Amino acid sequence: MTTRRAMLDVLKGEPVFPPPLWMMRQAGRYLPEYREARKKAGGFLDLCYNPDFAVEVTLQPIRRFGFDASILFSDILVVPHALGRDLRFEEGRGPLMTPMSAADVDRLDGSSFHQRLAPVYETVRRLRAELPQETTLIGFCGAPWTLATYMIAGHGTPDQAPARLFAFRHPEAMERLLAVLVDYSAQYLIRQIEAGADVVQIFDSWAGILDEATFEALCVKPVAEIVRRVHAVHPDVPVIAFPRGAGTRYDSYRQKTKVAGLGLDWTVPLSQARQLQAGGAVQGNLDPLRLVAGGRALSEGVSAILDALGKGPLIFNLGHGITPDTPIEHVEAMVRQVRSFSGR
């Protein structure tokens, strides 16, 4: 018999008490052991591409907090990097790439894609062997639209105007770019599943900045195609999507993409989240700053989510990634409070 993994039950639509718990960016700078490992590894990409370090930092929050799920330590931008785009990380500035033109789309090179990502697949294999059997292992990728925003601008911007303008001015080039990213992202997720991932998540961090027509074309359709391709090979592996900022479009997004789990950002009202939960599992959606603040702000935020969503299929998480200034004792308090929920 295989060990029960609570998160997989929730993604089938079953309530679990207490709900399974993990945090986006749970392996990160708020942990002193992570900071020490990164110092030894050198640059951020060295950390991502070295299985010894990547396994270690992925396991750190599991050892410390006993989360129900562990997410592969990597970065969404390894996909364009493996397609031949340059990538570097600078402290205080984040990821930096050479901005992409319409002509550059046809120069993307996937000939060594899986070879360049072989260390990531090795990390997944080793994680599944080293994690507790009851811990769900999550693989992931960035959604094509979010990847495109960084590739076109060369860095993050407040409203990703360069990518939006690119889509309006060069619609055919944008369509070709998204098609390439769909193809290789689907392959990437399939390889992670074959290496041992139980679940995969698609992060669309910039979904909320688009109008209705572009949201459908640039966010919904590419993710729906990735899900279709993954399920054509692994029909029983759940896919979670996190279209941050989707607002009133969350419901149609789930219906059209056919994801098993819907990641909710912290701006989603709990009344809306409860309605979304009628269609399947939801994940989220504590404001990360409540976790930084601690005390009453934290306990009230956790209680509100558990009271509203805890009796349905819920994966407790933040509404975005944990921030580096989060006190560890606040994470411990959140874990205790979620673990004490009985569903009564």
Phi and psi in degrees as GROMACS dihedral restraints (atoms count N, CA, C in turn):
[ dihedral_restraints ]
;  ai    aj    ak    al  type     phi  dphi    fc
    3     4     5     6     1   -85.5    20    10
    4     5     6     7     1   150.5    20    10
    6     7     8     9     1   -70.3    20    10
    7     8     9    10     1   137.1    20    10
    9    10    11    12     1   -68.2    20    10
   10    11    12    13     1   131.2    20    10
   12    13    14    15     1  -112.8    20    10
   13    14    15    16     1   110.3    20    10
   15    16    17    18     1   -58.3    20    10
   16    17    18    19     1   -36.2    20    10
   18    19    20    21     1   -64.7    20    10
   19    20    21    22     1   -34.3    20    10
   21    22    23    24     1   -67.1    20    10
   22    23    24    25     1   -35.8    20    10
   24    25    26    27     1   -63.5    20    10
   25    26    27    28     1   -42.9    20    10
   27    28    29    30     1   -62.5    20    10
   28    29    30    31     1   -40.3    20    10
   30    31    32    33     1   -70.6    20    10
   31    32    33    34     1   -12.8    20    10
   33    34    35    36     1   -86.2    20    10
   34    35    36    37     1    -2.6    20    10
   36    37    38    39     1    98.7    20    10
   37    38    39    40     1    10.7    20    10
   39    40    41    42     1   -97.5    20    10
   40    41    42    43     1   130.1    20    10
   42    43    44    45     1   -66.7    20    10
   43    44    45    46     1   142.6    20    10
   45    46    47    48     1  -130.8    20    10
   46    47    48    49     1   136.6    20    10
   48    49    50    51     1  -122.1    20    10
   49    50    51    52     1   124.8    20    10
   51    52    53    54     1   -69.7    20    10
   52    53    54    55     1   161.6    20    10
   54    55    56    57     1   -67.4    20    10
   55    56    57    58     1   147.1    20    10
   57    58    59    60     1   -60.5    20    10
   58    59    60    61     1   150.0    20    10
   60    61    62    63     1  -135.4    20    10
   61    62    63    64     1   132.0    20    10
   63    64    65    66     1  -153.0    20    10
   64    65    66    67     1   174.3    20    10
   66    67    68    69     1  -131.1    20    10
   67    68    69    70     1   137.0    20    10
   69    70    71    72     1   -64.1    20    10
   70    71    72    73     1   136.7    20    10
   72    73    74    75     1    62.4    20    10
   73    74    75    76     1    32.7    20    10
   75    76    77    78     1   -66.3    20    10
   76    77    78    79     1   -25.3    20    10
   78    79    80    81     1   -94.3    20    10
   79    80    81    82     1   107.9    20    10
   81    82    83    84     1  -174.6    20    10
   82    83    84    85     1  -167.1    20    10
   84    85    86    87     1   -69.7    20    10
   85    86    87    88     1   -10.7    20    10
   87    88    89    90     1   -74.1    20    10
   88    89    90    91     1   -12.8    20    10
   90    91    92    93     1   -99.7    20    10
   91    92    93    94     1   127.0    20    10
   93    94    95    96     1   -62.5    20    10
   94    95    96    97     1   -34.3    20    10
   96    97    98    99     1   -67.5    20    10
   97    98    99   100     1   -30.5    20    10
   99   100   101   102     1   -66.8    20    10
  100   101   102   103     1   -46.3    20    10
  102   103   104   105     1   -59.9    20    10
  103   104   105   106     1   -37.3    20    10
  105   106   107   108     1   -67.3    20    10
  106   107   108   109     1   -42.9    20    10
  108   109   110   111     1   -64.9    20    10
  109   110   111   112     1   -40.8    20    10
  111   112   113   114     1   -65.0    20    10
  112   113   114   115     1   -37.4    20    10
  114   115   116   117     1   -61.3    20    10
  115   116   117   118     1   -40.9    20    10
  117   118   119   120     1   -70.7    20    10
  118   119   120   121     1   -35.7    20    10
  120   121   122   123     1   -71.4    20    10
  121   122   123   124     1   -31.2    20    10
  123   124   125   126     1   103.2    20    10
  124   125   126   127     1  -121.7    20    10
  126   127   128   129     1   -78.4    20    10
  127   128   129   130     1   166.9    20    10
  129   130   131   132     1   -61.7    20    10
  130   131   132   133     1   -42.7    20    10
  132   133   134   135     1   -66.4    20    10
  133   134   135   136     1   -30.9    20    10
  135   136   137   138     1   -62.4    20    10
  136   137   138   139     1   -36.0    20    10
  138   139   140   141     1   -66.4    20    10
  139   140   141   142     1   -42.2    20    10
  141   142   143   144     1   -67.5    20    10
  142   143   144   145     1   -38.5    20    10
  144   145   146   147     1   -96.4    20    10
  145   146   147   148     1     0.9    20    10
  147   148   149   150     1  -105.4    20    10
  148   149   150   151     1   107.6    20    10
  150   151   152   153     1   -56.7    20    10
  151   152   153   154     1   -33.6    20    10
  153   154   155   156     1   -59.7    20    10
  154   155   156   157     1   -49.1    20    10
  156   157   158   159     1   -72.6    20    10
  157   158   159   160     1   -41.4    20    10
  159   160   161   162     1   -63.8    20    10
  160   161   162   163     1   -39.7    20    10
  162   163   164   165     1   -64.4    20    10
  163   164   165   166     1   -45.5    20    10
  165   166   167   168     1   -59.9    20    10
  166   167   168   169     1   -49.0    20    10
  168   169   170   171     1   -72.9    20    10
  169   170   171   172     1   -26.9    20    10
  171   172   173   174     1   -66.8    20    10
  172   173   174   175     1   -37.3    20    10
  174   175   176   177     1   -77.6    20    10
  175   176   177   178     1   -22.5    20    10
  177   178   179   180     1   -54.6    20    10
  178   179   180   181     1   -51.1    20    10
  180   181   182   183     1   -69.3    20    10
  181   182   183   184     1   -23.1    20    10
  183   184   185   186     1   -70.3    20    10
  184   185   186   187     1   -43.2    20    10
  186   187   188   189     1   -63.0    20    10
  187   188   189   190     1   -40.5    20    10
  189   190   191   192     1   -78.5    20    10
  190   191   192   193     1   -41.5    20    10
  192   193   194   195     1  -116.5    20    10
  193   194   195   196     1   -14.4    20    10
  195   196   197   198     1    66.2    20    10
  196   197   198   199     1    36.8    20    10
  198   199   200   201     1   -57.8    20    10
  199   200   201   202     1   156.6    20    10
  201   202   203   204     1   -79.1    20    10
  202   203   204   205     1   -15.4    20    10
  204   205   206   207     1  -138.8    20    10
  205   206   207   208     1   149.1    20    10
  207   208   209   210     1  -123.6    20    10
  208   209   210   211     1   128.7    20    10
  210   211   212   213     1  -105.5    20    10
  211   212   213   214     1   132.1    20    10
  213   214   215   216     1   -44.7    20    10
  214   215   216   217     1   132.5    20    10
  216   217   218   219     1   -84.0    20    10
  217   218   219   220     1   114.8    20    10
  219   220   221   222     1  -163.8    20    10
  220   221   222   223     1  -155.7    20    10
  222   223   224   225     1  -144.6    20    10
  223   224   225   226     1   148.5    20    10
  225   226   227   228     1   -62.5    20    10
  226   227   228   229     1   -26.7    20    10
  228   229   230   231     1   -83.6    20    10
  229   230   231   232     1     3.9    20    10
  231   232   233   234     1   -66.8    20    10
  232   233   234   235     1   -22.5    20    10
  234   235   236   237     1   -67.7    20    10
  235   236   237   238     1   -55.2    20    10
  237   238   239   240     1   -62.4    20    10
  238   239   240   241     1   -31.8    20    10
  240   241   242   243     1   -61.7    20    10
  241   242   243   244     1   -41.8    20    10
  243   244   245   246     1   -71.7    20    10
  244   245   246   247     1   -14.8    20    10
  246   247   248   249     1   -93.2    20    10
  247   248   249   250     1    11.3    20    10
  249   250   251   252     1    99.2    20    10
  250   251   252   253     1     1.0    20    10
  252   253   254   255     1   -82.9    20    10
  253   254   255   256     1   144.3    20    10
  255   256   257   258     1   -72.9    20    10
  256   257   258   259     1   154.6    20    10
  258   259   260   261     1  -157.0    20    10
  259   260   261   262     1   132.7    20    10
  261   262   263   264     1  -146.6    20    10
  262   263   264   265     1   157.7    20    10
  264   265   266   267     1  -119.8    20    10
  265   266   267   268     1   129.6    20    10
  267   268   269   270     1  -116.8    20    10
  268   269   270   271     1   134.9    20    10
  270   271   272   273     1   -58.6    20    10
  271   272   273   274     1   128.1    20    10
  273   274   275   276     1    87.0    20    10
  274   275   276   277     1   -12.7    20    10
  276   277   278   279     1  -119.7    20    10
  277   278   279   280     1   -19.5    20    10
  279   280   281   282     1    79.5    20    10
  280   281   282   283     1  -154.5    20    10
  282   283   284   285     1   -74.1    20    10
  283   284   285   286     1   140.5    20    10
  285   286   287   288     1  -130.8    20    10
  286   287   288   289     1   133.8    20    10
  288   289   290   291     1  -136.4    20    10
  289   290   291   292     1   161.6    20    10
  291   292   293   294     1   -72.4    20    10
  292   293   294   295     1   124.8    20    10
  294   295   296   297     1   -56.3    20    10
  295   296   297   298     1   145.1    20    10
  297   298   299   300     1  -102.1    20    10
  298   299   300   301     1   136.7    20    10
  300   301   302   303     1   -98.8    20    10
  301   302   303   304     1   171.0    20    10
  303   304   305   306     1   -60.6    20    10
  304   305   306   307     1   -36.9    20    10
  306   307   308   309     1   -67.1    20    10
  307   308   309   310     1   -27.0    20    10
  309   310   311   312     1   -69.8    20    10
  310   311   312   313     1   -20.8    20    10
  312   313   314   315     1   -57.1    20    10
  313   314   315   316     1   -43.3    20    10
  315   316   317   318     1   -78.4    20    10
  316   317   318   319     1    -0.7    20    10
  318   319   320   321     1   -99.6    20    10
  319   320   321   322     1    -1.6    20    10
  321   322   323   324     1   -60.7    20    10
  322   323   324   325     1   136.8    20    10
  324   325   326   327     1  -125.2    20    10
  325   326   327   328     1   109.9    20    10
  327   328   329   330     1   -99.1    20    10
  328   329   330   331     1    14.9    20    10
  330   331   332   333     1   -64.4    20    10
  331   332   333   334     1   -29.0    20    10
  333   334   335   336     1  -118.4    20    10
  334   335   336   337     1    24.5    20    10
  336   337   338   339     1   -55.1    20    10
  337   338   339   340     1   -56.1    20    10
  339   340   341   342     1   -72.3    20    10
  340   341   342   343     1   -28.8    20    10
  342   343   344   345     1   -64.6    20    10
  343   344   345   346     1   -42.0    20    10
  345   346   347   348     1   -69.1    20    10
  346   347   348   349     1   -28.1    20    10
  348   349   350   351     1   -96.8    20    10
  349   350   351   352     1     6.3    20    10
  351   352   353   354     1   -55.3    20    10
  352   353   354   355     1   -38.6    20    10
  354   355   356   357     1   -62.0    20    10
  355   356   357   358     1   -31.8    20    10
  357   358   359   360     1   -66.9    20    10
  358   359   360   361     1   -44.8    20    10
  360   361   362   363     1   -63.6    20    10
  361   362   363   364     1   -36.4    20    10
  363   364   365   366     1   -65.0    20    10
  364   365   366   367     1   -39.8    20    10
  366   367   368   369     1   -59.4    20    10
  367   368   369   370     1   -44.7    20    10
  369   370   371   372     1   -61.8    20    10
  370   371   372   373     1   -44.7    20    10
  372   373   374   375     1   -58.7    20    10
  373   374   375   376     1   -45.4    20    10
  375   376   377   378     1   -69.3    20    10
  376   377   378   379     1   -35.8    20    10
  378   379   380   381     1   -62.7    20    10
  379   380   381   382     1   -44.7    20    10
  381   382   383   384     1   -63.6    20    10
  382   383   384   385     1   -30.5    20    10
  384   385   386   387     1   -75.4    20    10
  385   386   387   388     1   -31.4    20    10
  387   388   389   390     1   -97.5    20    10
  388   389   390   391     1   -23.5    20    10
  390   391   392   393     1   -69.3    20    10
  391   392   393   394     1   152.5    20    10
  393   394   395   396     1   -56.1    20    10
  394   395   396   397     1   144.1    20    10
  396   397   398   399     1   -60.8    20    10
  397   398   399   400     1   -29.0    20    10
  399   400   401   402     1   -81.2    20    10
  400   401   402   403     1    -5.6    20    10
  402   403   404   405     1   -89.4    20    10
  403   404   405   406     1   124.4    20    10
  405   406   407   408     1   -73.3    20    10
  406   407   408   409     1   135.5    20    10
  408   409   410   411     1  -103.6    20    10
  409   410   411   412     1   122.6    20    10
  411   412   413   414     1  -105.5    20    10
  412   413   414   415     1   123.9    20    10
  414   415   416   417     1   -94.7    20    10
  415   416   417   418     1   168.9    20    10
  417   418   419   420     1  -160.2    20    10
  418   419   420   421     1   167.3    20    10
  420   421   422   423     1  -151.0    20    10
  421   422   423   424     1   167.3    20    10
  423   424   425   426     1   -85.2    20    10
  424   425   426   427     1   147.3    20    10
  426   427   428   429     1   -67.3    20    10
  427   428   429   430     1   149.6    20    10
  429   430   431   432     1   -53.3    20    10
  430   431   432   433     1   -42.1    20    10
  432   433   434   435     1   -62.2    20    10
  433   434   435   436     1   -46.3    20    10
  435   436   437   438     1   -64.1    20    10
  436   437   438   439     1   -40.9    20    10
  438   439   440   441     1   -60.2    20    10
  439   440   441   442     1   -42.7    20    10
  441   442   443   444     1   -61.9    20    10
  442   443   444   445     1   -36.1    20    10
  444   445   446   447     1   -61.4    20    10
  445   446   447   448     1   -41.2    20    10
  447   448   449   450     1   -74.1    20    10
  448   449   450   451     1   -37.5    20    10
  450   451   452   453     1   -64.9    20    10
  451   452   453   454     1   -38.3    20    10
  453   454   455   456     1   -78.5    20    10
  454   455   456   457     1   -46.2    20    10
  456   457   458   459     1   -79.6    20    10
  457   458   459   460     1   -29.1    20    10
  459   460   461   462     1    88.6    20    10
  460   461   462   463     1    -3.9    20    10
  462   463   464   465     1  -171.8    20    10
  463   464   465   466     1   171.5    20    10
  465   466   467   468     1   -76.4    20    10
  466   467   468   469     1   143.5    20    10
  468   469   470   471     1  -130.5    20    10
  469   470   471   472     1   163.2    20    10
  471   472   473   474     1   -58.9    20    10
  472   473   474   475     1   -36.5    20    10
  474   475   476   477     1  -131.1    20    10
  475   476   477   478     1    11.6    20    10
  477   478   479   480     1    49.2    20    10
  478   479   480   481     1    42.3    20    10
  480   481   482   483     1   -59.3    20    10
  481   482   483   484     1   -37.8    20    10
  483   484   485   486     1   -57.7    20    10
  484   485   486   487     1   -41.7    20    10
  486   487   488   489     1   -71.8    20    10
  487   488   489   490     1   -36.3    20    10
  489   490   491   492     1   -65.7    20    10
  490   491   492   493     1   -42.7    20    10
  492   493   494   495     1   -63.3    20    10
  493   494   495   496     1   -41.1    20    10
  495   496   497   498     1   -56.6    20    10
  496   497   498   499     1   -44.6    20    10
  498   499   500   501     1   -63.9    20    10
  499   500   501   502     1   -36.7    20    10
  501   502   503   504     1   -75.7    20    10
  502   503   504   505     1   -39.4    20    10
  504   505   506   507     1   -84.0    20    10
  505   506   507   508     1   -30.9    20    10
  507   508   509   510     1  -130.1    20    10
  508   509   510   511     1    62.7    20    10
  510   511   512   513     1   -60.9    20    10
  511   512   513   514     1   -36.1    20    10
  513   514   515   516     1   -69.8    20    10
  514   515   516   517     1   -40.5    20    10
  516   517   518   519     1   -65.4    20    10
  517   518   519   520     1   -39.5    20    10
  519   520   521   522     1   -63.1    20    10
  520   521   522   523     1   -40.9    20    10
  522   523   524   525     1   -62.3    20    10
  523   524   525   526     1   -41.3    20    10
  525   526   527   528     1   -67.0    20    10
  526   527   528   529     1   -40.9    20    10
  528   529   530   531     1   -61.7    20    10
  529   530   531   532     1   -47.2    20    10
  531   532   533   534     1   -64.0    20    10
  532   533   534   535     1   -36.1    20    10
  534   535   536   537     1   -63.1    20    10
  535   536   537   538     1   -42.0    20    10
  537   538   539   540     1   -63.3    20    10
  538   539   540   541     1   -44.8    20    10
  540   541   542   543     1   -67.3    20    10
  541   542   543   544     1   -36.3    20    10
  543   544   545   546     1   -60.0    20    10
  544   545   546   547     1   -49.0    20    10
  546   547   548   549     1   -59.2    20    10
  547   548   549   550     1   -52.3    20    10
  549   550   551   552     1   -76.7    20    10
  550   551   552   553     1   -30.7    20    10
  552   553   554   555     1   -66.0    20    10
  553   554   555   556     1   -40.6    20    10
  555   556   557   558     1   -62.6    20    10
  556   557   558   559     1   -44.6    20    10
  558   559   560   561     1   -59.9    20    10
  559   560   561   562     1   -41.3    20    10
  561   562   563   564     1   -62.1    20    10
  562   563   564   565     1   -45.3    20    10
  564   565   566   567     1   -65.7    20    10
  565   566   567   568     1   -41.3    20    10
  567   568   569   570     1   -60.8    20    10
  568   569   570   571     1   -42.2    20    10
  570   571   572   573     1   -65.1    20    10
  571   572   573   574     1   -37.0    20    10
  573   574   575   576     1   -64.8    20    10
  574   575   576   577     1   -40.5    20    10
  576   577   578   579     1   -62.7    20    10
  577   578   579   580     1   -44.0    20    10
  579   580   581   582     1   -64.8    20    10
  580   581   582   583     1   -25.9    20    10
  582   583   584   585     1   -82.9    20    10
  583   584   585   586     1   -12.4    20    10
  585   586   587   588     1   134.9    20    10
  586   587   588   589     1    -0.5    20    10
  588   589   590   591     1   -67.8    20    10
  589   590   591   592     1   136.4    20    10
  591   592   593   594     1   -86.4    20    10
  592   593   594   595     1   -30.2    20    10
  594   595   596   597     1  -142.0    20    10
  595   596   597   598     1   151.9    20    10
  597   598   599   600     1  -126.9    20    10
  598   599   600   601     1   146.9    20    10
  600   601   602   603     1  -123.4    20    10
  601   602   603   604     1   141.2    20    10
  603   604   605   606     1  -111.7    20    10
  604   605   606   607     1   120.6    20    10
  606   607   608   609     1   -98.0    20    10
  607   608   609   610     1   116.8    20    10
  609   610   611   612     1  -115.7    20    10
  610   611   612   613     1    79.1    20    10
  612   613   614   615     1   -66.7    20    10
  613   614   615   616     1   -21.7    20    10
  615   616   617   618     1  -114.1    20    10
  616   617   618   619     1    25.8    20    10
  618   619   620   621     1   -65.7    20    10
  619   620   621   622     1   -29.4    20    10
  621   622   623   624     1   -81.9    20    10
  622   623   624   625     1     4.4    20    10
  624   625   626   627     1  -103.2    20    10
  625   626   627   628     1     4.4    20    10
  627   628   629   630     1  -103.6    20    10
  628   629   630   631     1   153.3    20    10
  630   631   632   633     1   -78.0    20    10
  631   632   633   634     1   179.2    20    10
  633   634   635   636     1   -60.1    20    10
  634   635   636   637     1   -46.5    20    10
  636   637   638   639     1   -68.6    20    10
  637   638   639   640     1   -43.4    20    10
  639   640   641   642     1   -73.1    20    10
  640   641   642   643     1   -30.9    20    10
  642   643   644   645     1   -58.7    20    10
  643   644   645   646     1   -44.9    20    10
  645   646   647   648     1   -64.0    20    10
  646   647   648   649     1   -45.6    20    10
  648   649   650   651     1   -76.6    20    10
  649   650   651   652     1   -38.9    20    10
  651   652   653   654     1   -97.3    20    10
  652   653   654   655     1   -24.6    20    10
  654   655   656   657     1  -106.7    20    10
  655   656   657   658     1   -56.6    20    10
  657   658   659   660     1   -68.3    20    10
  658   659   660   661     1   -53.3    20    10
  660   661   662   663     1   -62.3    20    10
  661   662   663   664     1   -44.8    20    10
  663   664   665   666     1   -62.3    20    10
  664   665   666   667     1   -41.8    20    10
  666   667   668   669     1   -68.3    20    10
  667   668   669   670     1   -39.6    20    10
  669   670   671   672     1   -59.2    20    10
  670   671   672   673     1   -37.5    20    10
  672   673   674   675     1   -71.6    20    10
  673   674   675   676     1   -37.5    20    10
  675   676   677   678     1   -62.1    20    10
  676   677   678   679     1   -46.3    20    10
  678   679   680   681     1   -59.7    20    10
  679   680   681   682     1   -43.5    20    10
  681   682   683   684     1   -59.5    20    10
  682   683   684   685     1   -44.2    20    10
  684   685   686   687     1   -68.6    20    10
  685   686   687   688     1   -40.7    20    10
  687   688   689   690     1   -62.8    20    10
  688   689   690   691     1   -44.8    20    10
  690   691   692   693     1   -72.4    20    10
  691   692   693   694     1   -21.2    20    10
  693   694   695   696     1   -65.7    20    10
  694   695   696   697     1   -28.1    20    10
  696   697   698   699     1  -101.2    20    10
  697   698   699   700     1   -39.8    20    10
  699   700   701   702     1  -130.0    20    10
  700   701   702   703     1    76.6    20    10
  702   703   704   705     1   -64.1    20    10
  703   704   705   706     1   -21.7    20    10
  705   706   707   708     1   -97.1    20    10
  706   707   708   709     1     0.2    20    10
  708   709   710   711     1   -89.3    20    10
  709   710   711   712     1   120.9    20    10
  711   712   713   714     1   -70.4    20    10
  712   713   714   715     1   147.2    20    10
  714   715   716   717     1  -118.0    20    10
  715   716   717   718     1   129.8    20    10
  717   718   719   720     1  -105.4    20    10
  718   719   720   721     1   140.1    20    10
  720   721   722   723     1  -123.8    20    10
  721   722   723   724     1   145.5    20    10
  723   724   725   726     1  -126.1    20    10
  724   725   726   727     1    84.3    20    10
  726   727   728   729     1   -86.7    20    10
  727   728   729   730     1    80.1    20    10
  729   730   731   732     1   -57.5    20    10
  730   731   732   733     1   131.4    20    10
  732   733   734   735     1    82.7    20    10
  733   734   735   736     1    11.3    20    10
  735   736   737   738     1   -67.8    20    10
  736   737   738   739     1   -21.1    20    10
  738   739   740   741     1    58.5    20    10
  739   740   741   742     1  -124.9    20    10
  741   742   743   744     1   -70.3    20    10
  742   743   744   745     1    -7.9    20    10
  744   745   746   747     1   -90.1    20    10
  745   746   747   748     1    -2.7    20    10
  747   748   749   750     1   -55.4    20    10
  748   749   750   751     1   -43.3    20    10
  750   751   752   753     1   -65.1    20    10
  751   752   753   754     1   -48.5    20    10
  753   754   755   756     1   -67.5    20    10
  754   755   756   757     1   -30.7    20    10
  756   757   758   759     1   -60.3    20    10
  757   758   759   760     1   -47.2    20    10
  759   760   761   762     1   -61.6    20    10
  760   761   762   763     1   -46.3    20    10
  762   763   764   765     1   -61.0    20    10
  763   764   765   766     1   -40.7    20    10
  765   766   767   768     1   -82.2    20    10
  766   767   768   769     1   -31.5    20    10
  768   769   770   771     1   -88.5    20    10
  769   770   771   772     1   -22.2    20    10
  771   772   773   774     1    63.1    20    10
  772   773   774   775     1    37.4    20    10
  774   775   776   777     1   -78.5    20    10
  775   776   777   778     1   150.6    20    10
  777   778   779   780     1   -79.8    20    10
  778   779   780   781     1   -31.6    20    10
  780   781   782   783     1  -129.8    20    10
  781   782   783   784     1   143.4    20    10
  783   784   785   786     1  -118.6    20    10
  784   785   786   787     1   113.2    20    10
  786   787   788   789     1   -78.9    20    10
  787   788   789   790     1   128.0    20    10
  789   790   791   792     1  -109.9    20    10
  790   791   792   793     1   132.3    20    10
  792   793   794   795     1   -77.8    20    10
  793   794   795   796     1   169.3    20    10
  795   796   797   798     1   -73.4    20    10
  796   797   798   799     1    -9.8    20    10
  798   799   800   801     1   -83.2    20    10
  799   800   801   802     1    -8.8    20    10
  801   802   803   804     1   -72.5    20    10
  802   803   804   805     1   120.4    20    10
  804   805   806   807     1   -61.0    20    10
  805   806   807   808     1   144.2    20    10
  807   808   809   810     1   -65.6    20    10
  808   809   810   811     1   -26.2    20    10
  810   811   812   813     1   -65.1    20    10
  811   812   813   814     1   -40.8    20    10
  813   814   815   816     1   -68.5    20    10
  814   815   816   817     1   -41.3    20    10
  816   817   818   819     1   -59.1    20    10
  817   818   819   820     1   -38.4    20    10
  819   820   821   822     1   -64.6    20    10
  820   821   822   823     1   -38.8    20    10
  822   823   824   825     1   -67.0    20    10
  823   824   825   826     1   -40.2    20    10
  825   826   827   828     1   -64.0    20    10
  826   827   828   829     1   -34.9    20    10
  828   829   830   831     1   -63.6    20    10
  829   830   831   832     1   -24.0    20    10
  831   832   833   834     1   -64.1    20    10
  832   833   834   835     1   -21.6    20    10
  834   835   836   837     1   -95.8    20    10
  835   836   837   838     1    -0.3    20    10
  837   838   839   840     1   143.8    20    10
  838   839   840   841     1  -173.5    20    10
  840   841   842   843     1   -63.8    20    10
  841   842   843   844     1   142.5    20    10
  843   844   845   846     1  -120.3    20    10
  844   845   846   847     1   155.3    20    10
  846   847   848   849     1  -131.2    20    10
  847   848   849   850     1   130.5    20    10
  849   850   851   852     1   140.7    20    10
  850   851   852   853     1  -153.3    20    10
  852   853   854   855     1  -138.4    20    10
  853   854   855   856     1    50.8    20    10
  855   856   857   858     1   -68.8    20    10
  856   857   858   859     1   133.3    20    10
  858   859   860   861     1   -61.4    20    10
  859   860   861   862     1   123.0    20    10
  861   862   863   864     1   -57.7    20    10
  862   863   864   865     1   -25.5    20    10
  864   865   866   867     1   -74.7    20    10
  865   866   867   868     1   -21.8    20    10
  867   868   869   870     1   -64.8    20    10
  868   869   870   871     1   -35.5    20    10
  870   871   872   873     1   -70.0    20    10
  871   872   873   874     1   -35.4    20    10
  873   874   875   876     1   -66.5    20    10
  874   875   876   877     1   -43.4    20    10
  876   877   878   879     1   -68.5    20    10
  877   878   879   880     1   -40.6    20    10
  879   880   881   882     1    69.8    20    10
  880   881   882   883     1  -167.4    20    10
  882   883   884   885     1    59.6    20    10
  883   884   885   886     1  -138.7    20    10
  885   886   887   888     1   -63.6    20    10
  886   887   888   889     1   -39.8    20    10
  888   889   890   891     1   -58.6    20    10
  889   890   891   892     1   -40.6    20    10
  891   892   893   894     1   -70.9    20    10
  892   893   894   895     1   -50.7    20    10
  894   895   896   897     1   -64.3    20    10
  895   896   897   898     1   -37.7    20    10
  897   898   899   900     1   -68.2    20    10
  898   899   900   901     1   -38.7    20    10
  900   901   902   903     1   -65.1    20    10
  901   902   903   904     1   -43.5    20    10
  903   904   905   906     1   -64.0    20    10
  904   905   906   907     1   -45.2    20    10
  906   907   908   909     1   -60.9    20    10
  907   908   909   910     1   -41.3    20    10
  909   910   911   912     1   -62.1    20    10
  910   911   912   913     1   -41.8    20    10
  912   913   914   915     1   -67.7    20    10
  913   914   915   916     1   -45.4    20    10
  915   916   917   918     1   -65.0    20    10
  916   917   918   919     1   -39.5    20    10
  918   919   920   921     1   -65.8    20    10
  919   920   921   922     1   -38.9    20    10
  921   922   923   924     1   -81.2    20    10
  922   923   924   925     1   -36.3    20    10
  924   925   926   927     1  -121.9    20    10
  925   926   927   928     1   -10.5    20    10
  927   928   929   930     1   -66.7    20    10
  928   929   930   931     1   -20.0    20    10
  930   931   932   933     1   -90.2    20    10
  931   932   933   934     1    -2.7    20    10
  933   934   935   936     1  -112.4    20    10
  934   935   936   937     1  -173.4    20    10
  936   937   938   939     1   -71.7    20    10
  937   938   939   940     1   103.1    20    10
  939   940   941   942     1  -128.6    20    10
  940   941   942   943     1   134.0    20    10
  942   943   944   945     1  -108.7    20    10
  943   944   945   946     1   112.0    20    10
  945   946   947   948     1   -74.3    20    10
  946   947   948   949     1   131.5    20    10
  948   949   950   951     1  -158.7    20    10
  949   950   951   952     1   176.4    20    10
  951   952   953   954     1   -81.9    20    10
  952   953   954   955     1   166.5    20    10
  954   955   956   957     1   -87.5    20    10
  955   956   957   958     1     1.3    20    10
  957   958   959   960     1  -169.5    20    10
  958   959   960   961     1  -172.9    20    10
  960   961   962   963     1   -71.4    20    10
  961   962   963   964     1   150.1    20    10
  963   964   965   966     1   -62.9    20    10
  964   965   966   967     1   142.5    20    10
  966   967   968   969     1   -94.7    20    10
  967   968   969   970     1   154.8    20    10
  969   970   971   972     1   -62.2    20    10
  970   971   972   973     1   -22.4    20    10
  972   973   974   975     1   -89.9    20    10
  973   974   975   976     1    14.0    20    10
  975   976   977   978     1   -77.2    20    10
  976   977   978   979     1   124.3    20    10
  978   979   980   981     1   -67.6    20    10
  979   980   981   982     1   136.9    20    10
  981   982   983   984     1   -60.7    20    10
  982   983   984   985     1   -35.8    20    10
  984   985   986   987     1   -65.9    20    10
  985   986   987   988     1   -25.2    20    10
  987   988   989   990     1   -72.0    20    10
  988   989   990   991     1   -37.3    20    10
  990   991   992   993     1   -63.6    20    10
  991   992   993   994     1   -42.8    20    10
  993   994   995   996     1   -60.6    20    10
  994   995   996   997     1   -39.6    20    10
  996   997   998   999     1   -66.7    20    10
  997   998   999  1000     1   -40.6    20    10
  999  1000  1001  1002     1   -62.1    20    10
 1000  1001  1002  1003     1   -45.1    20    10
 1002  1003  1004  1005     1   -60.6    20    10
 1003  1004  1005  1006     1   -44.4    20    10
 1005  1006  1007  1008     1   -60.6    20    10
 1006  1007  1008  1009     1   -42.4    20    10
 1008  1009  1010  1011     1   -67.9    20    10
 1009  1010  1011  1012     1   -43.2    20    10
 1011  1012  1013  1014     1   -65.7    20    10
 1012  1013  1014  1015     1   -42.4    20    10
 1014  1015  1016  1017     1   -64.9    20    10
 1015  1016  1017  1018     1   -24.0    20    10
 1017  1018  1019  1020     1   -83.7    20    10
 1018  1019  1020  1021     1    -4.0    20    10
 1020  1021  1022  1023     1   -76.0    20    10
 1021  1022  1023  1024     1   125.6    20    10
 1023  1024  1025  1026     1  -105.3    20    10
 1024  1025  1026  1027     1   -10.7    20    10
 1026  1027  1028  1029     1    87.8    20    10
 1027  1028  1029  1030     1     0.2    20    10
